[in-house]
Amino acid sequence: MLLVICFVVFSSCKQLPLGTSSENSAEPSGSGNAEISSESDTSSASDMPVSEVPIKEAPPSEPRLYPVYWEENNFYGYSYGSSRLIGFLDETFTMVVEPRYTSYSPIPNPGGSESGYYTGTNPDASFDVIDTNGDVVLSSEEPLSPYDFPQKIGDYLVYSTEKIDTGDRTQTIYNISKKTEINFDQYIDLDNAYVGYLGSVMIAVDSETTKTLSFDTETGAIKTYDNLNIASTYGSVSGDLMSATHTNDLSGYLSYSGGQLEWAIEPRFGRAENFNGDYAIVTTHEGPSLGSYRIIDKQGNIVASAANNLNLNLWACSTKNMFYDIHDSATGSGEIIVYDHKLNAVWGPCPGYTLYEDENGYFTVNTEYDAEYKPQKTIIYDGEKEITVPYEFYLSERLKNGYYLGSASNLVDDRNYIYPPIYTSENLILNEDGEIVERSPNTISVQGDYIWKRKGSVQGYTDLDGNWYYRESAYKMLMD
């Protein structure tokens, strides 16, 4: 899901017909208050105590890990303290890694898909890489660099570590099957290089000399280039073209074919985004149209041009060959329009600075404020249906059943009938009509096809219908 978050003052989303044409829960924040009736606090699974709800057997699914958390209470002589440790369940919800890590992160493939490997950080800042069986495939005594993220490409893991005392950075290429590191010292100073990923090929550019290296992870071929004049590359792509900047400060696109890295589209643009399907966003770099947006195809041909409009702010949607613009409207509020590759409007305009998209299409979530900038209500709009909730709501994700997962801040909690009322920040699940079907002061998060939730001292995983598949105490001392 693509997620761009900002705030906006607006009255309502316009109910306009759509035209036709030829990419962990958010923390509650903000201010304001609203009452939520206890009648809305329903349970989708059962009214019986959580500890008595039956646990179902998980259906067959692809191998993956699900994090589980233990709170560990410690006595320090004069006070109690609490720390959280993280372990992992496999796809059958069987514990395969006892909680021992302080944090974790999935490792992606080029393009962002899950690789089936995860990093787990130990209390001393060292880390392990774990597979879907819960087995440790490598360990490092040095902590991960905070400026780089591990990447899996082919049968290799690429990661950066950083010494705590000196800050020196080391970049490592590790062969998972052979359990060996690949040394590039004779070719390039990898520790001081920009690294990008073009399909199964790793590209490294020395930040000082601009010497470039390509490493084909399928064939093992390593090649260096002294005349490509690449200043930097951009990110990780699963396709056949990668955006890069030339030493002349213009941008174009690299390709890798026949064991050779080359400029497929010569650098001639001021800005060149990676391709979104068959098309990419570029900007002009000279003349009266300086900075204007263009859409190009994979041969570098311009297929659509936008007028030189400083209010235009064009970005690629997660949906292939679709793009969107967020700009200030004539009334001063934000406005969103989605376009096809010919820049024909296909959705909107809708007031707001936030565009979300999932398998069901596009939608916005925006909060209305009063003159003192206190939140009054939040409107969720998908181009056809508009729902309104009387509080500030921050969306985390729209679930596969169409429900909305997010957080709300400064709610008036009237469930305990206490006067004066208690103001609370809670995580919520709303149905398609904006009614609360789940609420908790603790985090609710989506992991694969399941929802991790905590109720009191109990934590576990449920499906979208509220059926439990794993449940245990969140406190380690209760398990001992």
C-alpha positions in Angstrom: 0.0 0.0 0.0 1.2 3.5 -0.8 1.2 5.8 2.1 1.8 9.5 2.2 0.8 11.3 5.4 0.0 15.0 5.9 -2.7 17.1 7.5 -5.3 19.2 5.7 -8.2 21.5 6.3 -11.2 20.8 4.1 -15.0 20.6 4.1 -15.8 17.3 2.3 -14.6 15.1 -0.5 -16.4 15.9 -3.8 -18.7 13.1 -4.9 -17.5 13.3 -8.6 -18.0 10.4 -11.1 -14.8 8.8 -12.1 -13.5 9.6 -15.6 -12.3 7.2 -18.3 -9.1 7.2 -20.2 -7.6 6.0 -23.6 4.5 1.0 -1.7 4.1 -1.5 12.9 0.8 0.7 13.8 1.0 4.4 13.7 1.6 6.0 17.1 -1.4 8.1 18.3 -0.7 11.8 18.2 -2.5 15.1 17.9 -5.1 16.7 20.0 -8.9 17.0 20.4 -11.5 14.8 21.9 -14.7 12.9 20.9 -17.0 10.6 22.7 -17.2 7.0 21.7 -20.2 5.1 22.9 -19.6 1.8 24.7 -22.3 0.3 22.4 -19.7 0.4 19.5 -17.2 -1.7 21.5 -18.2 -5.1 20.1 -16.2 -8.3 19.8 -16.1 -10.1 16.4 -15.2 -13.5 17.9 -17.2 -14.1 21.1 -18.5 -12.4 24.3 -16.8 -15.0 26.5 -13.5 -14.2 28.2 -10.5 -14.3 25.9 -8.9 -17.1 27.8 -11.9 -19.3 27.1 -12.2 -18.7 23.4 -11.2 -21.9 21.4 -8.0 -21.8 19.4 -8.3 -22.9 15.8 -5.7 -24.8 13.8 -4.1 -22.6 11.1 -4.8 -23.6 7.5 -1.8 -24.5 5.2 0.1 -21.4 4.1 3.4 -20.2 2.7 6.3 -20.5 5.2 6.9 -17.2 7.2 7.6 -16.0 10.7 5.2 -14.2 13.0 6.7 -12.1 15.8 5.5 -12.7 19.4 6.3 -10.5 22.4 7.1 -11.1 26.0 7.2 -8.4 28.7 9.9 -9.2 31.2 9.6 -7.6 34.6 12.8 -7.1 36.6 13.4 -5.8 40.1 16.3 -3.3 40.4 16.6 -3.1 44.2 14.4 -0.1 44.5 11.9 -0.3 41.6 10.5 -2.5 38.9 11.3 -2.2 35.2 10.0 -3.8 32.1 11.6 -4.8 28.9 10.1 -6.4 25.8 11.7 -9.4 24.1 10.7 -10.7 20.6 10.5 -14.3 19.4 9.0 -16.0 16.4 6.2 -18.4 15.5 6.2 -20.3 12.2 3.2 -20.5 9.8 1.5 -23.1 12.0 1.9 -20.8 15.0 4.4 -23.1 16.6 7.1 -21.3 18.6 10.4 -21.7 16.7 12.4 -18.9 18.3 12.0 -18.2 22.0 11.7 -14.5 22.7 15.3 -13.1 22.9 15.5 -10.1 20.5 14.9 -6.5 21.2 13.8 -5.7 17.6 13.4 -7.4 14.3 12.9 -6.5 10.6 12.0 -8.6 7.5 14.7 -8.5 4.8 13.3 -7.6 1.3 14.1 -8.8 -2.2 14.8 -6.3 -4.9 11.5 -4.4 -5.5 10.4 -4.8 -1.8 8.8 -8.3 -1.7 9.4 -10.5 1.4 12.5 -12.7 1.1 11.7 -15.1 4.0 14.6 -13.9 6.0 14.5 -11.7 9.1 17.0 -9.7 11.2 16.8 -10.0 15.0 18.7 -7.6 17.2 20.1 -8.9 20.5 20.2 -6.8 23.7 24.0 -6.1 23.2 23.2 -4.7 19.6 24.7 -7.7 17.8 22.2 -9.4 15.4 21.2 -12.6 13.7 19.6 -13.4 10.4 16.9 -16.0 10.7 15.1 -18.1 8.0 11.4 -19.2 8.1 12.4 -22.3 10.0 13.7 -20.1 12.8 17.3 -21.2 12.1 20.1 -18.7 12.4 21.9 -18.4 9.0 24.4 -15.9 10.1 25.4 -13.9 13.2 27.3 -10.6 13.6 28.9 -9.2 16.7 28.8 -5.7 15.2 25.5 -3.9 15.1 23.7 -3.1 11.8 24.4 0.3 10.3 21.4 2.6 11.0 21.8 4.1 7.5 21.5 1.0 5.5 18.9 -1.8 5.4 19.8 -5.5 4.7 18.8 -6.8 1.3 18.5 -10.3 -0.1 19.5 -10.7 -3.8 19.6 -14.1 -5.3 21.4 -16.4 -2.9 23.2 -13.5 -1.2 22.6 -11.2 1.8 23.9 -7.7 1.6 24.2 -5.8 4.8 26.2 -3.0 6.5 27.6 -3.0 10.1 29.0 -0.1 12.0 31.5 -0.2 14.9 30.0 1.4 18.0 33.3 3.1 19.1 34.5 4.5 15.8 31.4 4.5 13.6 33.4 2.8 10.8 31.1 1.2 8.3 31.6 -2.3 6.7 29.5 -3.6 3.9 29.3 -7.4 3.5 28.1 -9.7 0.8 27.2 -13.2 2.2 26.5 -16.3 0.3 23.7 -18.1 2.1 24.2 -21.6 0.7 28.0 -21.6 0.9 28.1 -19.7 4.2 30.9 -17.5 3.0 31.6 -13.8 2.4 32.4 -12.4 -1.0 35.4 -10.1 -1.0 35.4 -7.2 -3.5 38.5 -5.3 -2.2 40.5 -6.0 -5.4 37.7 -4.3 -7.4 36.2 -1.5 -5.4 36.0 0.1 -2.0 32.6 -1.4 -1.1 32.5 0.3 2.3 32.4 3.7 0.6 30.1 2.8 -2.3 26.5 3.5 -3.3 24.8 0.2 -3.8 21.7 -0.5 -5.8 19.9 -3.6 -7.1 18.7 -4.2 -10.6 16.9 -7.5 -10.7 19.5 -10.1 -9.8 22.4 -7.8 -10.3 24.1 -5.7 -7.6 25.5 -2.4 -8.7 28.1 -0.6 -6.6 29.5 2.9 -7.4 32.6 4.2 -5.6 31.5 7.5 -4.0 35.0 9.1 -4.6 36.2 7.7 -7.9 32.8 6.8 -9.6 34.3 3.4 -10.5 31.4 1.1 -11.0 31.0 -2.7 -10.3 28.3 -5.1 -11.4 27.9 -8.4 -9.6 25.6 -10.9 -11.3 24.2 -13.1 -8.5 22.9 -15.7 -10.9 26.2 -16.3 -12.7 28.7 -15.0 -10.1 30.2 -12.7 -12.8 32.0 -9.6 -11.4 32.8 -6.7 -13.8 34.1 -3.2 -13.3 33.6 -0.1 -15.4 35.7 3.1 -15.6 33.8 5.0 -18.3 30.1 4.9 -17.3 30.5 8.1 -15.1 27.8 7.1 -12.7 27.5 9.4 -9.7 24.8 7.4 -7.9 22.0 4.8 -8.4 18.5 4.8 -6.9 17.3 2.0 -4.7 16.2 -1.5 -5.5 14.1 -2.5 -8.6 12.9 -5.8 -9.8 12.6 -4.7 -13.4 15.1 -4.3 -16.2 15.8 -0.5 -15.9 17.3 1.4 -13.0 17.4 5.2 -12.5 20.8 6.6 -12.0 22.6 10.0 -12.0 25.5 10.8 -14.3 28.5 12.9 -13.1 27.1 15.7 -15.2 24.1 15.8 -12.7 21.6 14.6 -15.3 19.7 11.4 -14.8 18.9 8.4 -17.1 18.5 4.7 -16.9 20.8 1.7 -16.7 20.2 -1.8 -18.0 22.1 -5.1 -17.6 22.1 -7.4 -20.6 24.6 -10.0 -21.9 26.7 -9.6 -18.8 27.2 -5.9 -19.5 26.0 -2.8 -17.6 25.2 0.2 -19.8 23.1 3.4 -20.2 19.9 2.2 -21.9 18.4 5.7 -21.8 21.1 8.4 -21.9 21.1 10.8 -18.9 19.2 13.9 -20.1 16.6 14.5 -17.4 16.6 16.7 -14.4 14.8 14.0 -12.4 14.2 10.4 -13.3 12.1 8.1 -11.2 12.3 4.3 -11.4 9.8 2.8 -13.8 6.3 2.0 -12.6 5.4 -0.8 -14.9 6.0 0.4 -18.5 6.3 4.1 -17.7 8.3 6.5 -15.6 8.2 10.1 -14.4 11.0 12.4 -15.5 11.4 16.2 -15.5 13.0 18.5 -18.1 16.3 20.2 -17.2 16.5 23.2 -19.6 14.5 25.7 -21.7 11.2 27.4 -20.9 9.7 24.1 -19.6 12.5 23.6 -17.0 11.3 21.3 -14.3 8.1 20.2 -16.1 6.9 16.7 -15.7 7.0 14.1 -18.5 6.0 10.5 -18.7 8.3 8.3 -20.8 8.3 4.7 -22.0 11.1 2.2 -21.8 12.6 3.4 -25.0 12.9 6.9 -23.6 10.1 8.3 -25.7 7.9 11.0 -24.1 4.3 9.7 -24.1 2.7 12.6 -22.1 3.7 16.1 -21.0 2.4 18.2 -18.2 2.2 22.0 -18.4 4.9 23.8 -16.4 2.9 24.2 -13.3 4.7 24.8 -10.0 1.7 23.5 -8.1 1.9 20.1 -9.7 3.6 17.4 -7.6 3.6 14.1 -9.6 4.3 10.7 -8.1 4.0 7.1 -9.1 1.1 5.0 -7.6 1.8 1.4 -6.4 -0.6 0.4 -9.2 1.5 -0.1 -12.4 1.2 2.6 -15.1 -0.8 5.0 -12.8 0.4 8.3 -11.2 -1.0 10.8 -8.8 -0.7 14.5 -8.1 -1.0 16.2 -4.7 -1.2 20.0 -5.0 -2.8 23.1 -3.4 -6.3 23.8 -4.8 -7.7 27.2 -5.5 -9.2 27.3 -2.0 -5.8 26.7 -0.4 -6.5 23.1 0.7 -4.8 20.0 -0.7 -6.2 18.2 -3.7 -5.5 14.7 -5.0 -5.9 13.5 -8.6 -4.9 10.1 -10.1 -3.8 9.8 -13.7 -3.1 7.2 -16.3 0.2 7.2 -18.2 -1.3 9.7 -20.7 -2.0 12.0 -17.8 -5.7 11.6 -18.2 -7.5 12.0 -14.8 -9.1 8.7 -13.7 -9.9 9.4 -10.0 -10.7 12.6 -8.1 -10.2 15.3 -7.4 -10.5 14.7 -3.7 -9.5 17.2 -1.0 -6.5 16.1 1.0 -2.8 15.5 1.1 -3.0 11.7 1.7 -3.5 9.0 -1.0 -3.9 5.4 0.0 -4.3 2.5 -2.4 -4.8 -1.3 -2.0 -6.4 -4.1 -4.0 -9.8 -2.4 -3.8 -8.6 0.9 -5.3 -7.8 4.4 -4.1 -9.1 6.2 -1.1 -8.2 9.1 1.3 -8.4 9.6 5.0 -8.5 13.2 6.2 -9.4 15.0 9.4 -11.4 18.2 9.6 -10.3 20.9 12.1 -11.9 23.9 13.6 -10.6 27.5 13.7 -8.3 26.6 16.6 -7.0 23.5 14.7 -8.7 21.1 17.0 -9.8 17.9 15.2 -13.6 17.6 14.7 -14.1 14.5 12.6 -12.3 12.3 10.1 -13.7 11.5 6.6 -12.7 8.3 4.7 -13.6 8.5 1.0 -13.0 5.9 -1.8 -14.5 7.8 -4.7 -17.9 6.4 -4.2 -18.6 6.0 -0.5 -17.9 8.5 2.2 -17.9 7.5 5.9 -17.4 9.9 8.8 -16.2 9.2 12.4 -16.4 11.8 15.1 -12.7 11.8 16.2 -9.2 12.0 14.8 -8.3 8.8 13.1 -4.8 7.8 11.8 -5.0 5.0 9.3 -2.4 2.2 9.4 -3.9 -0.2 6.8 -7.1 -1.2 5.1 -7.6 -4.9 5.7 -8.6 -7.4 3.1 -12.2 -7.5 4.2 -12.5 -3.8 3.7 -12.1 -2.9 7.4 -9.8 0.0 8.5 -7.0 -0.5 11.1 -5.5 2.6 12.7 -5.3 4.7 15.9 -7.4 7.5 17.4 -6.1 10.1 19.9 -7.7 11.8 22.9 -11.0 9.9 22.9 -13.5 10.3 25.7 -13.7 6.8 27.1 -17.2 6.5 28.6 -17.1 2.7 29.0 -16.2 2.9 32.7 -18.7 5.6 33.5 -16.1 7.6 35.4 -16.6 11.4 36.0 -14.7 13.4 35.0 -14.3 11.4 31.8 -11.0 9.7 31.0 -9.2 10.7 27.8 -7.5 7.9 26.0 -5.5 7.0 22.9 -6.5 3.7 21.4 -5.9 1.5 18.4 -9.1 0.7 16.5 -10.5 -1.5 13.7 -13.5 0.1 11.9 -15.9 -1.7 9.5 -16.9 -0.3 6.1 -19.5 1.9 7.9 -17.0 3.4 10.3 -18.3 1.4 13.3 -15.7 0.2 15.9 -15.4 -3.6 15.9 -12.2 -3.7 17.9 -10.4 -1.3 20.2 -7.4 -1.6 22.4 -4.9 0.7 24.2 -2.2 -1.8 23.0 -0.9 -2.1 19.4 -2.9 -4.0 16.8 -0.9 -4.9 13.8 -1.3 -6.9 10.6 1.1 -9.8 10.0 0.5 -11.6 6.7 -3.2 -12.8 6.7 -3.5 -12.4 10.5 -3.8 -9.7 13.1 -1.6 -9.5 16.2 -3.5 -8.1 19.1 -3.2 -7.9 22.9 -6.1 -7.9 25.4 -4.9 -7.2 29.0 -2.1 -9.7 29.7 -3.1 -11.9 26.8 -1.5 -11.6 23.3 -1.9 -13.6 20.1 -3.1 -13.9 16.5 -6.6 -13.9 15.1 -8.0 -13.9 11.6 -10.1 -11.1 10.2 -13.2 -12.7 11.7 -11.7 -12.7 15.2 -11.0 -16.4 15.4 -7.9 -17.1 17.6 -5.0 -19.2 16.2 -2.4 -18.5 18.9 -2.8 -17.1 22.4 -0.6 -16.8 25.5 0.5 -14.5 28.3 2.4 -11.4 27.3 4.4 -11.6 30.5 7.4 -14.0 30.6 7.2 -14.3 34.4 3.7 -15.8 34.1 5.1 -18.5 31.8 8.0 -19.6 34.1 
